[in-house]
Every structure is written in C-alpha cells, then in structure tokens.
Amino acid sequence: MNLIELIPHLKTIEKAEALMKKVAPDIDFDTIDLYLKDKLALDSEIIFPDNESTPNTIVITIDDAEYENLFPLYMAQEMIEGYATGYPNLSDTEIAQRLLDYAINDA
C-alpha cells in the first residue's frame, strides 16, 4: 500500500481503526507511526510500526530497507479527515500530496 492508496482508509476514524485491526491488530492505534520506504513520496510503500517498539528516529532500518517517518497515524488521520471534509473536491492524490508537502515544508 502506498500513501495514495491509504487516503480513503483514513478519511474517518472508524475507517482508520478498521484498517488497523486488519493490518496491525496487536498494536494500539495511538502508538502507530507511518513510515514510507526509501523516501517521502506518493508511491512509497507504507509500513505501520508500533512507536513503542521502534527507535525514536526519523529514519529506521528494517530488513536492510530504510523507512522515513511521515507522521503518527492519528495525526495523519486527523489531517486527512480535515481535508476530506473541508475540501470535498480534493482527490486522494491531492490530499496525499498536501500531507507530503506539510511533512517536508512545515513539520
């Protein structure tokens, strides 16, 4: 799953929690961080490690692959829901790009 594919699953807290029950059932929603493989990009693969079991760094290495932290999952979900409700004409790609822009320029 990449960032664009993740957007529909984070438009509401209910959808986000349902997704995490499938992909990370043993991890508390509020302790999950979003990491993107290799670089912050729309097509980068996403992983959902538990922030309590991973180092508190921007970049982590798992199985010889580097992953860069985007945001805590709860923060991304709140931002995406805000974009989805405040700007209903934005596409999932546009919302994903706004998240990346924020992470790169403002966070």
C-alpha positions, 0 to 999 in steps of 0.5 A: 500500500502506498500513501495514495492508496491509504487516503480513503482508509483514513478519511474517518476514524472508524475507517482508520481503526478498521484498517488497523485491526486488519493490518496491525491488530496487536498494536494500539492505534495511538502508538502507530507511526507511518513510515514510507520506504526509501523516501517521502513520496506518493508511491512509497510503500507504507509500513505501520510500526508500533512507536513503542517498539521502534527507535525514536528516529526519523529514519529506521532500518528494517530488513536492510530497507530504510523507512522515513517517518511521515507522521503518527497515524492519528495525526495523519488521520486527523489531517486527512479527515480535515481535508476530506471534509473541508475540501470535498473536491480534493482527490486522494492524490491531492490530499496525499500530496498536501500531507507530503508537502506539510511533512517536508515544508512545515513539520 
